[in-house]
């Protein structure tokens, strides 16, 4: 059976997203409003509980004015 959700990977991405958001001086609410998703979804992603879709990842990259590949460039060595 294939494991569909990698919790460590999700947590690493969530930490990366939180750092990007804080570096831009954005609250979770402000980021959620920019990309028009519920604030609770931002919180779940940052805690590693959410598994964002490619569409959500694209919107996040646009919000930070970076390429999608750069959004996905974070340290994950598990």
DAJORA-V93620 format. One line per field, one symbol per residue. burial: b if it has 24 or more other ideal C-beta (glycine too) atoms within 12 Angstrom, else e. A space follows every 50 residues. Layout:
BEGIN
burial = ???
END
This chain:
BEGIN
burial = eeeeeeeeebbbbbebbbebbeeeebebeebbeebebeeebbeebbebeb ebeeebbebbbebbeeeeeebeeeeeee
END
